[in-house]
């Protein structure tokens, strides 16, 4: 869900969690998702919300090792993708659209183009991410 810039990422989290399949047991989030409302919603569905904890480091509670593993996976998967995607579509600056709906369309279009490019490269045995920006600019 793409929201306006002045909306906290954790605000739409409760409605998005309702769409997550029941098989999902662990929900991974940043520090800002460490909220009682989200923790209760996860617990109600038998899920565990895994977030960075507030407070002095090093943490010594029972979940510290689990959080460390999940956040290492997250940082190498999601954060690398975010940076790669923003680099390809010049997402570090202002988008070339005005208004939330137009910006949502732009973002959805960029995601579609990204997925189509990866699919094409996979089908043709090309490296998936190396040279992807040049590949898209040449298209």
C-alpha positions as CSV (number, residue, x, y, z in Angstrom):
1,X,0.0,0.0,0.0
2,X,1.4,3.3,-1.0
3,X,0.3,6.2,1.2
4,X,1.0,9.9,1.3
5,X,4.4,10.9,2.6
6,X,2.9,12.3,5.9
7,X,1.4,8.9,6.8
8,X,3.5,6.6,9.1
9,X,4.3,3.2,7.6
10,X,2.8,1.5,10.6
11,X,-0.6,3.2,10.3
12,X,-2.0,1.0,7.5
13,X,-0.3,-2.1,9.0
14,X,-3.4,-3.4,10.8
15,X,-5.5,-3.4,7.7
16,X,-2.7,-5.0,5.7
17,X,-2.2,-7.7,8.3
18,X,-5.8,-8.8,7.8
19,X,-4.9,-9.8,4.2
20,X,-2.0,-12.0,5.2
21,X,-2.7,-15.7,4.8
22,X,-3.3,-17.6,8.0
23,X,-0.3,-19.9,7.3
24,X,2.1,-17.0,8.0
25,X,3.4,-17.4,11.6
26,X,6.0,-14.6,11.9
27,X,5.5,-11.0,10.9
28,X,8.7,-9.0,10.5
29,X,8.7,-5.2,11.0
30,X,10.8,-2.2,11.8
31,X,10.9,-0.6,15.2
32,X,7.9,1.6,14.3
33,X,5.7,-1.6,14.0
34,X,6.4,-2.4,17.7
35,X,3.0,-1.3,18.7
36,X,0.5,-2.9,21.1
37,X,-2.3,-2.8,18.5
38,X,-0.2,-4.8,16.0
39,X,1.2,-7.2,18.6
40,X,-2.4,-8.0,19.7
41,X,-3.6,-8.4,16.1
42,X,-0.8,-10.8,15.4
43,X,-1.4,-12.8,18.6
44,X,-5.1,-13.0,17.8
45,X,-4.2,-14.9,14.6
46,X,-1.5,-17.0,16.3
47,X,1.3,-15.0,14.8
48,X,4.4,-13.6,16.3
49,X,5.4,-10.0,15.6
50,X,9.1,-9.7,15.3
51,X,10.4,-6.2,15.6
52,X,13.4,-4.3,16.9
53,X,13.0,-3.7,20.6
54,X,13.3,-0.3,22.3
55,X,15.7,0.0,25.1
56,X,19.4,-0.2,26.0
57,X,21.5,-2.7,24.1
58,X,22.5,-5.4,24.2
59,X,19.1,-7.0,24.7
60,X,19.1,-10.3,26.7
61,X,15.5,-11.5,26.4
62,X,14.6,-14.9,25.0
63,X,13.8,-13.5,21.5
64,X,17.0,-11.7,20.9
65,X,18.6,-14.5,18.7
66,X,15.4,-14.9,16.7
67,X,15.2,-11.2,16.0
68,X,18.8,-11.1,15.0
69,X,18.3,-13.9,12.4
70,X,15.1,-12.4,11.0
71,X,16.5,-8.9,10.8
72,X,19.7,-10.1,9.1
73,X,17.6,-11.9,6.5
74,X,15.4,-8.8,6.1
75,X,18.3,-6.5,5.7
76,X,19.9,-8.6,2.9
77,X,16.6,-9.2,1.1
78,X,14.2,-6.3,1.5
79,X,16.6,-3.4,2.0
80,X,18.8,-4.5,-0.9
81,X,15.7,-4.7,-3.1
82,X,14.5,-1.3,-2.0
83,X,17.8,0.3,-2.8
84,X,18.1,-1.5,-6.1
85,X,14.5,-0.5,-7.1
86,X,15.0,3.1,-6.1
87,X,18.2,3.3,-8.0
88,X,16.6,2.0,-11.2
89,X,13.6,4.2,-11.1
90,X,15.2,7.3,-9.6
91,X,13.3,6.9,-6.4
92,X,15.7,8.9,-4.2
93,X,14.3,12.1,-5.4
94,X,10.8,13.5,-6.1
95,X,8.6,11.4,-8.3
96,X,7.4,12.9,-11.6
97,X,3.8,12.8,-10.6
98,X,1.5,15.0,-8.5
99,X,-1.2,13.6,-6.2
100,X,-1.5,10.3,-4.4
101,X,-3.4,8.5,-7.1
102,X,-1.0,9.4,-9.9
103,X,1.9,8.5,-7.6
104,X,0.3,5.1,-6.8
105,X,-0.1,4.5,-10.5
106,X,3.5,5.4,-11.2
107,X,4.8,3.1,-8.4
108,X,2.6,0.2,-9.6
109,X,3.8,0.7,-13.2
110,X,7.4,0.7,-12.0
111,X,6.8,-2.5,-10.1
112,X,5.2,-4.1,-13.2
113,X,8.0,-3.0,-15.5
114,X,10.6,-4.3,-13.0
115,X,8.9,-7.7,-12.8
116,X,8.5,-8.0,-16.6
117,X,12.2,-7.1,-17.0
118,X,13.2,-9.8,-14.5
119,X,11.0,-12.3,-16.2
120,X,12.5,-11.5,-19.6
121,X,16.0,-11.8,-18.3
122,X,15.2,-15.1,-16.5
123,X,13.6,-16.6,-19.7
124,X,16.7,-15.6,-21.7
125,X,19.3,-16.9,-19.1
126,X,20.6,-13.4,-18.5
127,X,21.8,-12.1,-15.1
128,X,18.8,-10.9,-13.3
129,X,20.0,-7.7,-11.7
130,X,23.4,-6.8,-13.3
131,X,22.8,-4.1,-15.9
132,X,19.1,-4.0,-15.3
133,X,18.9,-0.2,-15.2
134,X,20.7,0.1,-18.6
135,X,18.5,-2.7,-19.9
136,X,15.3,-0.8,-18.9
137,X,16.6,2.5,-20.2
138,X,17.4,0.9,-23.6
139,X,13.9,-0.6,-23.9
